[in-house]
Amino acid sequence: ASSTAHKQQDINHLLDKIYEDTKYPDLQEIAKNFNPLGDTSMYNDQGAAAEVLMKELNDHRLLEQHHWYSLFNARQREEALMLFAVLNQCKVWYCFRNNAAYFREQMNEGEFVYALYVGVIHSKLGDGIVLPPLYEITPHMFTNSEVIDKAYSAKMTQKAGTFNVSFTGTKKNKEQRVAYFGEDIGMNIHHVTWHMDFPFWWQDSYGNHLDRKGELFFWVHHQLTARFDFERLSNWLDPVDELHWDRIIREGFAPLTSYKYGGEFPVRPDNIHFEDVDGVAHVHDMEITENRIYEAIDHGYITATDGHTIDIRQPKGIELLGDIIESSMYSPNAQYYGSLHNTAHVMLGRQGDPHGKFNLPPGVMEHFETATRDPSFFRLHKYMDNIFKKHTDSFPPYTHDDLEFAGMAVDGVAIDGELITFFDEFQYSLINAVDSGESIEDVEINARVHRLNHKEFTYKITVSNSIGSDHLATFRIFLCPIEDNNGITLTLDKERWLCIELDKFFQKVPSGTHTIHRSSKDSSVTVPDMPSFHSLKEQADNAVNGGSDLDLSAYERSCGIPERMLLPKSKPEGMEFNLFVAVTDGDKDTEGHNGDHDHGGTHAQCGVHGEAYPDNRPLGYPLERRIPDERVFDGVPNIKHVVVKIVHHP
Ligand SMILES: [Cu+2]
């Protein structure tokens, strides 16, 4: 069998029933007898990271098992990253697997799972491994208490069952109409994985630089915000209003969800004023941080820790702005610009118990898996999105010459097939949510969820190339609203900020006139449905036992909008939108990058793993800057928009 098959099998076994001791004899043997410091030649750092973690372990300082875990808890994150550092220093798989198996039995389960996921993602040794969907490894973070309770009783009574998951809230709560978006398990995987691919705690000393991390932070959350507003349009809801520190938080949230260990996620009632949170921040500090960031935008520069200034009114500016707003370890001055996004997540998570009187566990906002359930997530991100908009609005609009791709024209844009949205039914296993017992056999226990989906379709883009030779072109496809929720036609300048990116791809265009066909399935914005944990286990076991190869490369990256959510839900009578296509000079856009220009097909929002982002243009180009005069866009032949209709089949 290939080494990939063995690695996949090891990872499957390590993640099986993480709240219990492993049942696999080889892992049991390692957990008992392996010494992380026995042979330090297996590490790049001669065991320095392993020494640190072993000292914490021997001093009994590590968080106990059967306790909640949150990445936003500084000490818990520190512990998880100690294990990540050990795995990341391993030169060979033996070292990676044995350390994972050893610390699996010693560390908190949440810390272990997090470290293992980021370890597989960022270590070269993880190439080829498909991480199982987190909703089957830690199901408590993806479903609600009712379903978990049913899973327990199915297990106790030995009756197999499939349980419907309903969206949080009732019809009395208008926000419930769009809960299918914030609670979509695939969207939650996208969000949590993006933050694992581009962690705020990342330092380049771990091995490489994460290209355009700060800008991608802006773009991914801008797109989440725009997509959420799109869903609201078809559900008769106003766009999300931004959060303000000095105004009430209108929507409360009752998660009705429980930790595996740690009780229920706290509730936040409607219409509360922001409270200072003990040990986290004062509301006033947040306002000061916000002011400093707005000042940086107005000045056009930020001030680094040593006092020197860094120009941000330049193409790299948005990246630095993302770094300071999140903030990540790339922030040039976290002391001064604070950590607006991360602290706001914790502030919102704690509003139900701001002074720690009730010793509640962290709120849903304090986990990337659960944050989008809470309507305040989108308020927070609208607020930050508007800060980024203030920055991009400080740039001069693109001119005709900036936008034109001389010799290339888009003659026509059409859709092959109908644009139809619908809800599908999907099942995933809850078996890892319940405990095993010597005497109680596992029975099949599944959750059944409704998920937004759409019919496959193909873009037909007719392009004329009169340059005289083949030329690489970048196709940038967006879907934009035509009207707001009151039926008022939007100006292009209003519309552009609300557009969602459907695809971005590079393709050679031969001389003459040609129609380019591009399937919705190939979008670089999306990822396909993930294989289930059961199927990953079966495939790895078959490959290992049969001595065959295992190629799961199509599923290797799980950062990306779920393919089935590429289109926003429409109405049964149909809704019209603008399909916007810009074709730009691919040679210039990809200058300095090599490769097949496909990059595994998930680069638009998630970059290329371990490499530079393949497109030199700003993310969102050419719609990210002000458009005071629409005629500039109408006057360039390489940009075209057509009206398309999307219909929802209930
Ligand atoms: Cu996020």
Residues whose N, C-alpha, C, O or C-beta is under 5 A from the ligand:
A	BS01	CU	none
